[in-house]
Structures are given as structure tokens and as C-alpha cells.
Amino acid sequence: MTSTKISTVHCFHVVAEKAPLRTVLWILLSSPTRPMKSFPATGVNSLGEKGKNKGDRRSKKQVFESYMSLEEVSHGLKRGELYQGQLRINPKNYNEAFIPSPDDTRDIFLDGVVARNRALNGDIVVIQILPREQWKVKPQMSNSDLFLTAQKEQSFPLQRLLFSVLTPGFSSTLGSKAWFALCIVNPPLYLSIGRRGFLHIHANSKSCTFIYQVVYIVERKHSRAVTGHLKFLPDKPFAMFSPVDHRVPRINVKLDDCPVEFRANPGDFAKTLLICRITDWPADSNFAEGRLAKTLGQAGEIEPETEGIMIEYNVDFSEFPQEVMDCLPKTLPWTIPPEEIEQRRDLRKECIFTIDPATARDLDDALSCKQLPDGNFEVGVHIADVSYFVKEGTSLDNMASQRATSVYLVQMVVPMLPRLLCEELCSLNPLTDRLTFSVIWKLTPEGKILDEWFGRSVMHSCVKLSYDDAQRLIEAPERLFPPDELPPIDAEHTVDEIHQAVLHLNSIAKNLRAQRFLGGALRLDQPKLSFTLDKETMTPQGCYIYEYRDCNKLVEEFMLLANMAAATHIYRTFPTLALLRRHPPPKAKLVKELEVLCNQLGLNMDFTSAGTIHKSLCAIYGDDEYSVYRRQVLNNMCSRPMQLALYFCTGTKLLKEHFRHYALNVPFYTHFTSPIRRYPDIIVHRLLAASLNLQITEVQIRALHCNDKKTLSKKVQELSSELYFGVLVKECGPLESKAMVMGVLDKSFDVLVIKYGVHKRIYCKSIVGLDSYRYQKVEKVPQLLLVWTSDNEESSPVEQVISIFSVVDVQLKADEVPLKYSALLKRPENVAS
């Protein structure tokens, strides 16, 4: 190559047809090392830069772009230039956010807070692809010693970017901002000199990452209420509110709106938990504006923390208003009117019983089973007839529709309906006549349906069995149980009659379950943490992993059978009005990535369908002492690409092939069996009774609302469990356990803590006693090589290899931040992997 001297006051233009990057870098390196001038980027119409230099230079800089008008958004969506979806912000990295692609096969990535344009987690947003010049190139990494400065780590924008090789005397700018990060660059990037002396970058589209930005918020799903702490700022007319959830921005609160005590002694509020509501977020500020809504109490205490969770996730835990209570029966105790019994199938003489957790008070399902002379069985699922009490269009119905679901926390339940209904009038309590909706089948011992009946009924539960009671009956088929070993039983029935019914149900359930999985169903169980509580203080005394036993599977199989039967029935009768529950297939891109990872780990996984995933998992779990935990890790890995199941109305434009439930592998599914705690079940009951007076649009609106509330309810339940476990670690810790590695990153790794079923991330920089660490790939499998300092001068350092499925020792220890805890990696006793 011929050396060419180029003045360093010039910049260069990059195009695909010109000299490769390495060539130009060689030229630059041979150039004089005078400092390069800093030039602003020109000719770039970025969302964040519009009007940046207009007007008074002393005016505040606009951080966020103004939103598009509704008209612009409507046209953009119709032309396919804009995309709409629900925003998800990574709880472990607030700079990363996603919305699903229009075809639901992958996630669209939004990089950074500015790209989200003031939208919060859960909001329905519209996004736009930024101009091609602003796309990013993700260069391949190599051992090259050629480094460039760029905007983000291992990536930089495709626009008129001033840069230089990192040699003495060279400098770099991006517009008027000095964003720097090292990155190793290889072709397909190419360089050349442009007409104006600017350096441009070009790459083929395969090496580019599109850049998206929110341009409109369709619906603010996030409550805009957050828990956090208040900090005094000297010489400022406002205080700084720092949310506990790092996905929410810090909030400026006017001092005049702060408590008088805070203004006098701000230090006293260091550990006080408050609720703040965001009222505005100006486009020229990194911080939102808000008002304090409530002082909750001391951070780390269960009651204020629980209240904060419920307010933040918009759970209505207030008392039911009088107009709702006026909808309930006035005369108590209430009895079923004789004329109502005459209109129903009378099942009060049948052997019908409930199986529920011992502490359950809202009993909405019961079972019956009797053998027929021909050797087949009459099996019934009987569900509380909530729709009899919750009349459509009443204040009670409106309240139930708004709440949409009961919310289960560790120490309490926030009911969807008043407790008089939940725990008394609707609950299928023992030895009491109750109104029900029943589905009764004639089944073969193998579980084949020979006949089916749906209808309103009246029943009388002969006993309330706990799961423990039912499990004891299942495990001792030959034993004669004395009456005092079970809860009180109706005089019309015997212990042996109930025992035989449970055994027959269990036998049929096992056959139904086997057929479901042979037919292509998938179940990805995750460990569920349960707590033992002090009866007076409701504080945690201990915890355990909930065991999923045959008694649970028995109930589940017949609830699934009833839900599938109800779905088929209402769709056949109301093909455009049925409320069903669909489960979309997993995101194709994430499945492909998981398949690659499994291949690298030597796992023979077939991701063709739900059934093939189940079959593959069963084949590779293993049978050693850690097989159950390996199953949990694999289940977690397979859960990540999965999408949420959703309620929908069949009268929408959704194609029929999209009605399917992926995990169950059935064409139609709905929720029918829990109307005391789920509003969609009430709608299904009304459809079964042909008494629904809603239109397609109204059913769909309610379905979408129930989807939102179900998602929030699940999150609140998880946060309640995390809260209680945090208290347990603080009060009883440190806690020690084996852990299995679930994922390996370049500076950290995730583990499943085996004894407690919790997931934690361990950061290498926080490991005490670690001398160094190195990220590496061995046969494409990611690993971390940890080097521990030697115990003494004579011994050599201990190396520990961390890879997926590695078993390590950890200690769970409370942090200084209230209710937060860390997993600390313990030093290995010997070299382990």
C-alpha cells in the first residue's frame, strides 16, 4: 500500500463501495498527530434534535420529542409506518424496553430513556423507526487492536459521525455531545472522503440495528402512582422523590406540597415510604413532576410496603360502597326461594364435595362422581352460580367488572365481590344448599366423554375436604377412615362413599392427564414459595416450596375439562359473542435463540410444538439428586419465549386459527370455574344461561380490561411474596442454600436458589475473595472463569468455572436497603464446575 498523507483537520465519508476500514485506519495512523477539530453533526433530522438550535440559546434544551398528533398517528398506522404495542421495561436494566412486533413473532427493542419518550411500563405506545442514518451497527468482535470511539458500547450511529483512531493527539465528537465508548470494528464498514470533508459510515442492512422511538402514548396503563423516598435539595424550591422502581423517573415535588415536618427536619424522612403521583413530565426535563399522595410509614414494614404495592398497581382495596352493598339480599340468613329450586336440576341428594386449601373461604367449585351399572361414571363439576346474585348492569356488577379479579397476597385477599357473597351466599360451604352451574358427563374409566349436560342446579356439599384430606384418601385406597379423621360429613353420606368417589376421580384424572400430554399439551411448572405466618402479627415465621401433589392434579384436570367444555358450548351457541381465552405461540425469534443455546449445551430439544417441547423436557431432565432443579431451570428457560394467555371476544377480526390455546393444545378454551374471583367467568355463565345483553365491542372491552387486571394481580402476588421473603431473610438470615446456575453473562450470572425457589443475579465485582474473573465461550457455551485468592502464600489460587447447570453454594443476606437482599457466592471448598 502507498502511504498517503492526509491533513487531520479533515473528516472522512464512509460508503460501501470505497476502501475498507482497515486501509483507511492505516492511512490515518500514518498521518500527523495534530488534534482534529470538533464539528457539529449536520444534515441529520433526528427526533431529538429538531429545533435544537432555534430561539434563545439560553432556553432549556428539549430532552424529548413532542408527540405526533392523533391524526398523524392514525395515518402512520394505516400506512404501516408506525407500530403500536404495550411497552415492557426491563426491571434489571431500565435502559432496555420492548414492544411486541406486529406479527407477535419477536420483540422490538427501544434503547434508552429518550427512546421511550416519557412512556412508562405497561403503557400502550406508538413507535416509529428513525431515519436510516441513525441506525446502529453492531460490529463483530475480534482480537483486532483497532479501536474507535463511538456513541454506545459495541455500537455507533449511522450518521455523519466525527471520530478518530485512539492515538495521541486525536479526538472525537458526535454533534455537540461527547459520547465515548470503545468498540472493536471490522468490515463490512468502509470509509472514504466526502465532498464536505465529513466522515460517514455505511454498512449493509444485515449488520444494522433499527432505532425506534415512541411518538405517541395511546393509553397510560401505568397508574403513575409510585412508592419511594423523599430527598431534600438545598437551595431548590422542590424536593426529589426517588421511586423504588428504577423504571420510573425521579420526580420533582414542590416543597410547598411536602409535609411540614419534612421541610423542618428532612433527615427524619430518610426511611419513610411515601406514595407520589406523576402529574406531568415536561419535554425539556429528565425528571417528571408530581404530588405526594400519602405517607405510608416506615420502609421495610409489611403493612406500609403492602399498601404501597397495591396503590402502585392500581388494586382497589377500599370498602365496597353502600350502593354496591344495597344490591345484596336484605334478609339474612338467606335461603333459596322455592320457585328458584323448581327451575333447576336438584342435586342436593348427590354425594358432592369440595377440595380446597385448608384456609380457603371462597369455595367456588365442587366435584361429584358415582359409578354407573355399566361400569362407566357420572362425573360432575359444580360451580357457584354467582350470576344469580350479580345482575347485569347493577352497581355490584359494575364494581366486579372494574376489579375484574380477586387479588391474593401472602397475608390477605382483596376480593372482587363483597365478602357476604364470596364467603357466604355464593361459597359452596358444607352442609348448606347452594345455587350452582353444573356440567355433568358420562365418562368411561379412561376419561372418554360419552354424554354431557350443562345447566343451572342446586346442590348440598356433604363435606369440605382440604388438599391434605384428599391426599390422605388417595394414598390409602384400602384403608377404612374413621369419621373423626375427616371434617364433618353430612349424615346422608358415608366416609367410604366419599373415599371411593375421590379414588375414582383420581383414577380418571390420571387418564385424562396422560391423554392431554400425549395429545400435545405442555406444562412448565415453576416453584411456588409459601409462608407460615404468626397468627397475631401475620409476620413470616418460615417458608417452604409448595408441593404439587395428586390431589392438586385431580382438581386441575376436571377444572380444565369443564373449562374446555364450556368454551366449546358457548362458541357453538354464540359464535360471534363468546368470551374465550387464547394462548398465542411463543415468539419465534426467542425460540430460535433458545434452540441455539440448547444445541450449544448439548440438549436435544425439539421446539416444533408444545407437545414436542414437553416430550423433549421429559427426556433430558435426568434422575440424579439435582434432576428436579435442572427441570426448574429448563422450565424457566422454556418459559421466557412464551406469551401470556389472553381473554378475547370471538366476534373480533381475529382469525379462527388464532383462537387456539398453545400450551393446552386445544382449539377453544375459556374460564368457567371461578366466578367468585374472576369476572370473565361471570360473563361465561351469562352466555351459558343465554342472558348476556352485551354487544361484541362491549365484550371485547371487558376482555381487554380483565387481561390488564389479571397481569397486575399476578405481579402484586409476586411482589407480596418477595416482600415476605425479604422480611424473612432480614429476621432469620443469613440463609444458606445450594443454587443452580440458570444463565451466564459477561460480568454476572443468574441462579436458582434451590431451597427457596427464588432467582437471584450474582455480580462478579461483588464477590468477596475473588481475585479476577474472565468471560469465555467453550464450544460456544458461555462461561465465567472465577479465580479466587489463595488462602495462603503457598497454595495456588482456586479456579471455579460457572456455566449453566453448575451447582454452587450461596448465602442470602439482607442489604442495607429495606427488604432487599443479595445472593453471595461462597468460596468453593475445592475446584468445582
Secondary structure, 3 states (H helix, E strand, C coil): CCCCCCCCCCCCECCCCCCEHHHHHHHHHCCCCCCCCCCCCCCCCCCCCCCCCCCCCCCCCCCCCCCCCHHHHHHHHHCCCEEEEECEECCCCCCEEEEECCCCCCEEEEECHHHHCCCCCCCEEEEEECCHHHCEECCCCCCCCCEEECCECCEEECCCCECCECCCCCCCEECCECCCCEEECCCCCECECCCCCCCCCECCHHHEECCEEEEEEEECCCCCEEEEEEECCCCCCEEEEEECCCCCCCEEEEHHHCCHHHHHCHHHHCCEEEEEEEEECCCCCCCEEEEEEEEEEECCCHHHHHHHHHHHCCCCCCCCCHHHHCCCCCCCCCCCCHHHHHCCEECCCCCEEEEECCCCCCCCEEEEEEECCCCCEEEEEEEECHHHCCCCCCHHHHHHHHHCECEECCCCEECCCCHHHHHHHCCCCCCCEEEEEEEEEEECCCCCEEEEEEEEEEEECCEEEEHHHHHHHHHCCCCCCCHHHCCCCCCCCCHHHHHHHHHHHHHHHHHHHHHHHHCCCCCCCCCCEEEEECCCCCCEEEEEECCCCHHHHHHHHHHHHHHHHHHHHHHHHCCCCCEEEEECCCCHHHHHHHHHHHHHCCCCCCCCCHHHHHHHHHHHCCCCCCHHHHHHHHHHHHHCCCCCCEEEECCCCCCHHHHCECCCCECCCCCCCCCCCEHHHHHHHHHHCCCCCCCHHHHHHHHHHHHHHHHHHHHHHHHHHHHHHHHHHHHHCCEEEEEEEEEECCCEEEEEECCCCEEEEEEHHHCCCEEEEEEEEECCEEEEEEEECCCCCCCCCEEEEECCCCEEEEEEEECCCCCCEEEEECCCCCCCC
